[in-house]
C-alpha cells in the first residue's frame, strides 16, 4: 500500500515530487518571513560594533531585495523539484527564464540601493570639506554608475530571456553612425557637464548671471543644469550651451560694491562741500559693515541741475540682505549729515530768465 501511494502521479508528476515541492515552497515562505529578518537583526548588531559604515550600507541596501531573492530562488527550486516535462508543459522553460531574469533585476536593485546609500554617505562627508568640487562630483558619479548599471542589467536580462546579446551589439555596431548622429547633442551635453565640473565656473548654490538668465544653481546634471531664477521659475540650460557662455559668478566676489552719486544744489558753498565730503569719508571709515580696504568720496562733476558727489565703496558682507542694510545705514547717516550742514539735495530743474525790452 505505501508503495502504491508513493507511485501515485498527478498530471504525470509523482506524488513524492509534489510533496517535495510543497515542502520547498513552505520553507521558502518561512525563510522570507522569518529567516531573512533574523539574519538582518544579527548582522545589524555585528555592523553596529564596527567603526566602518560600509557594512551598515550593505545591510540597508540588501534589506528589501533579499526577501524577494529568497522568494524567487524558492520558486525556481520548487519548479526544479517537480521536474516537469518541457514537452508536456511548454511554459516551464519561459518560467525558468523569467526566474533568472528576475534574479538579475533583484541583484541590480541591490546595487542601485547600494549606490544611493554610498552617495548619501559621501555627500555628507563632502559637506565637511572646503572644496566644492566633491559636492558636484559625487552626484555626477552616482548618476553615471546608475546609468551603466541600467545598461548592463538590460543586456543581462535580454541574455537570460534567450536573446543574442552579441547579435544586439553587432546590430548596434552596424547602426553606430546613425546612433552617434542622433545622440550627438546628448554627448555634447555630457562633455559640457564634465567641463563644468573640471573648470568650476560655479558650484551648486552660486548666484550666476549670463546674457540669457540670472539665478541660483540648483543642480548640475548629465544633460542640463537647473537654475532657480529670482522670479522662482526654473531654467534648464543644456550643458553644451552653458559651457560656451560667458558666466558672471556673483557669489565669487569677496565683497559687494556700492557705486552711487549724490546731487546737491548749486547754492552749496565751497566750505559746505568740503565739510560734506570729509563727513561722508568719516561715515564710511566708522561703519563696521563697510570694507576699509578701498573707498572714494569725490566732488567730481558740475551737472546740469546739481553739484555731483561720487561715492565708491564696498560692503564687507556679500549677503544681499546684509549688503542692503549697510547701504541703507550709510545713506541715512549721509542724509543726517547734509541736513546738519544745511545742504539741500538737488532735483532736475530749469531756471527761466525773462528780459523786458525798452518798448
C-alpha positions in Angstrom: 0.0 0.0 0.0 2.7 2.5 0.8 4.5 1.7 -2.4 1.3 2.2 -4.4 0.8 5.5 -2.7 4.3 6.6 -3.5 3.8 5.7 -7.1 0.6 7.7 -7.4 1.0 10.5 -10.0 -1.0 13.6 -10.7 -0.5 15.5 -14.0 2.1 12.8 -14.8 4.2 14.0 -11.8 4.8 11.5 -9.0 3.2 12.4 -5.6 6.7 12.4 -3.9 7.8 15.3 -6.1 4.6 17.2 -5.3 5.4 16.7 -1.6 9.0 17.8 -2.0 7.8 20.9 -3.9 5.2 21.7 -1.2 7.9 21.4 1.4 10.3 23.6 -0.6 7.6 26.2 -1.1 6.8 26.2 2.7 10.4 26.6 3.6 10.6 29.5 1.1 7.8 31.3 2.8 9.3 30.7 6.2 12.7 31.9 5.1 11.3 35.0 3.5 9.3 36.0 6.6 11.5 34.9 9.4 15.0 33.8 8.5 15.8 37.0 6.5 14.5 39.2 9.3 16.6 37.2 11.8 19.6 37.4 9.6 19.3 41.2 9.3 18.9 41.6 13.1 22.1 39.6 13.8 24.0 41.3 11.0 22.9 44.7 12.2 24.2 44.0 15.7 27.5 43.0 14.2 27.6 46.0 12.0 26.9 48.4 14.9 30.0 47.1 16.7 32.3 48.1 13.8 33.6 51.6 13.1 33.3 51.4 9.3 29.9 52.4 7.8 30.3 50.0 4.8 28.6 47.0 6.4 25.7 49.2 7.5 25.2 50.4 3.9 25.4 46.9 2.6 22.7 45.7 5.1 20.5 48.7 4.3 20.8 48.1 0.6 20.1 44.4 0.9 17.2 44.6 3.2 14.3 44.6 0.7 16.0 42.8 -2.3 17.0 39.9 0.0 13.4 38.9 0.7 12.5 38.9 -3.0 15.6 37.0 -3.9 14.7 34.2 -1.4 11.2 34.1 -2.9 12.4 33.9 -6.5 15.0 31.2 -5.7 12.5 29.2 -3.7 10.0 29.2 -6.5 12.7 28.1 -9.0 13.8 25.3 -6.6 10.1 24.3 -6.3 9.7 24.0 -10.1 13.0 22.2 -10.3 11.9 19.6 -7.8 8.7 19.0 -9.8 10.9 18.0 -12.8 8.1 18.9 -15.2 8.5 17.6 -18.8 9.0 20.6 -21.0 7.3 18.8 -23.9 4.1 18.4 -22.0 4.2 21.8 -20.2 5.9 24.3 -22.7 5.5 27.2 -20.2 8.1 25.7 -17.9 11.1 26.9 -19.9 9.9 30.5 -20.1 9.2 30.4 -16.3 12.8 29.5 -15.6 14.0 32.2 -18.0 11.8 34.7 -16.1 13.2 33.5 -12.8 16.8 34.0 -14.0 15.8 37.5 -15.3 14.1 38.3 -12.0 17.3 37.3 -10.2 19.3 39.7 -12.3 16.8 42.5 -11.7 16.9 41.9 -7.9 20.7 42.0 -8.0 20.6 45.2 -9.9 18.1 46.6 -7.4 20.5 45.8 -4.6 23.4 47.6 -6.4 21.1 50.6 -7.2 20.3 50.9 -3.5 23.9 50.5 -2.6 25.0 53.3 -4.9 22.4 55.6 -3.4 23.5 54.8 0.2 27.1 55.3 -0.6 26.3 58.6 -2.5 24.4 59.9 0.6 27.3 59.0 2.9 29.9 60.6 0.6 27.7 63.7 0.2 27.6 64.1 4.0 31.4 63.8 4.1 31.8 66.2 1.3 30.0 68.9 3.2 32.7 68.8 5.8 35.4 69.6 3.2 36.3 73.1 2.0 36.5 72.2 -1.7 33.1 72.5 -3.6 34.3 70.1 -6.3 33.4 66.9 -4.5 29.9 68.2 -3.8 29.2 68.3 -7.5 31.3 65.3 -8.5 29.6 62.8 -6.2 26.1 63.1 -7.7 27.6 63.0 -11.2 29.5 59.8 -10.5 26.4 58.3 -8.8 24.3 59.0 -11.9 27.0 57.6 -14.2 27.2 54.4 -12.2 23.4 54.0 -12.2 23.3 54.6 -16.0 25.9 51.9 -16.5 24.0 49.6 -14.1 20.8 50.0 -16.2 22.6 49.3 -19.5 24.4 46.2 -18.0 21.2 45.0 -16.4 19.2 45.3 -19.6 21.8 43.3 -21.5 21.9 40.5 -18.8 18.1 40.3 -18.7 17.9 40.1 -22.5 20.5 37.3 -22.4 18.6 35.4 -19.8 15.4 35.7 -21.8 17.1 34.0 -24.7 18.1 36.9 -26.9 21.5 37.1 -28.5 23.5 39.9 -26.8 26.3 39.5 -29.3 23.8 40.0 -32.2 22.4 43.0 -30.4 25.9 44.5 -30.0 26.7 43.8 -33.6 23.5 45.5 -34.8 24.4 48.5 -32.7 27.8 48.5 -34.4 26.0 48.5 -37.8 23.8 51.4 -36.8 26.5 53.1 -34.8 26.8 56.0 -37.2 23.0 56.7 -37.0 23.0 56.4 -33.3 26.0 58.7 -33.0 24.3 61.3 -35.2 21.1 61.1 -33.1 23.0 61.3 -29.8 25.5 64.0 -30.7 23.6 66.6 -28.7 23.4 64.3 -25.7 27.1 63.5 -25.9 27.9 67.2 -26.2 25.9 67.9 -23.1 27.7 65.1 -21.2 31.1 66.6 -22.2 29.8 70.0 -21.3 28.9 68.8 -17.8 32.4 67.3 -17.5 34.0 70.6 -18.5 31.8 72.5 -16.0 33.0 70.1 -13.2 36.6 70.5 -14.3 36.7 74.3 -14.9 34.4 75.0 -11.9 33.0 78.4 -13.2 30.3 77.9 -10.5 29.2 75.5 -7.8 25.7 74.4 -6.6 24.2 77.3 -4.7 26.1 80.0 -6.5 24.3 83.1 -7.9 25.3 83.3 -11.6 24.4 85.7 -14.4 24.6 85.3 -18.2 23.2 87.3 -21.1 20.2 84.9 -21.2 19.3 84.3 -17.5 20.2 85.0 -13.9 19.6 82.9 -10.8 20.9 80.3 -8.3 22.4 77.0 -9.4 20.3 74.1 -8.0 21.8 71.0 -9.8 24.4 70.1 -12.4 23.1 67.0 -14.3 24.2 64.9 -17.2 22.2 66.8 -19.8 21.4 70.2 -18.3 22.0 72.5 -15.3 19.0 73.6 -13.3 18.8 77.3 -12.4 16.3 78.8 -10.0 15.6 82.4 -11.1 14.7 85.2 -8.7 11.2 85.0 -10.0 11.1 81.4 -8.6 10.9 79.9 -12.0 13.3 77.1 -13.1 15.5 77.3 -16.1 17.1 74.1 -17.5 20.1 75.0 -19.6 21.8 72.4 -21.8 25.4 71.9 -20.5 26.9 72.2 -24.0 25.4 75.6 -24.3 26.2 76.7 -20.8 29.9 75.6 -21.1 30.2 78.1 -24.0 28.5 81.0 -22.2 30.1 84.0 -20.6 29.2 83.4 -16.9 29.3 86.1 -14.3 29.6 84.3 -10.9 28.2 86.9 -8.5 28.9 84.9 -5.4 32.6 84.5 -6.3 33.3 88.1 -5.2 34.7 88.6 -1.7 32.7 91.8 -1.1 30.0 93.8 -2.8 30.4 97.2 -4.4 28.4 100.3 -3.9 28.7 102.9 -6.6 26.4 106.0 -6.5 26.2 109.8 -6.9 24.7 112.4 -4.6 23.5 115.6 -6.2 23.3 118.8 -4.1 22.0 122.2 -5.1 24.2 124.9 -6.7 23.7 127.2 -3.7 26.1 124.9 -1.7 29.2 126.9 -0.7 32.7 125.6 -1.0 33.1 125.3 2.7 29.9 123.2 2.9 31.1 121.0 0.1 34.4 120.3 1.8 32.7 119.6 5.1 30.2 117.3 3.4 33.0 115.3 1.7 35.0 115.0 4.9 31.9 113.9 6.8 30.9 111.2 4.3 34.5 109.9 4.4 34.3 109.7 8.2 30.9 107.9 8.0 32.5 105.2 5.7 35.5 104.9 8.0 33.4 104.4 11.1 30.8 102.0 9.8 31.6 98.3 10.7 29.8 97.0 7.7 32.0 98.9 5.2 35.2 97.3 3.9 38.1 99.6 4.8 40.5 98.4 2.0 39.3 101.0 -0.6 36.7 103.8 -0.8 36.3 107.1 -2.7 34.3 110.2 -1.9 34.9 113.0 -4.5 33.2 116.1 -5.8 33.7 115.2 -9.4 31.2 117.0 -11.7 29.0 120.0 -12.4 25.8 118.5 -13.7 23.0 120.5 -15.3 20.9 120.7 -12.1 23.3 119.6 -9.3 26.8 119.5 -7.9 27.7 115.8 -8.1 29.5 113.9 -5.2 30.8 110.5 -6.3 30.7 107.6 -3.8 32.5 104.3 -4.3 32.9 101.7 -1.5 32.4 98.1 -0.7 30.4 96.3 1.9 32.3 93.7 3.9 29.4 91.1 3.6 28.4 89.5 0.3 25.0 88.5 1.7 22.4 90.6 -0.2 20.2 91.5 2.9 23.3 92.5 4.9 24.6 94.5 1.9 21.3 96.4 1.7 21.3 97.0 5.4 24.8 98.6 5.2 23.8 100.7 2.2 20.7 101.9 4.0 22.5 102.9 7.2 25.2 104.8 5.2 22.5 106.6 3.2 20.6 107.6 6.3 23.8 109.0 8.0 24.6 110.9 4.9 21.2 112.5 4.9 21.6 113.4 8.5 25.0 115.0 7.8 23.7 117.1 4.9 20.7 118.2 6.8 23.0 119.3 9.7 25.2 121.3 7.2 22.2 123.0 5.6 22.8 121.3 2.3 19.8 120.5 0.1 19.5 117.6 -2.3 19.1 118.7 -5.9 16.5 117.5 -8.3 16.1 118.2 -12.1 15.1 121.8 -12.5 15.3 124.6 -15.0 15.6 128.4 -14.5 14.0 130.7 -17.0 15.2 134.3 -17.2 12.7 136.9 -18.7 14.0 140.2 -20.0 11.7 143.1 -20.9 12.6 145.3 -23.8 12.8 149.1 -23.7 9.4 149.4 -25.6 
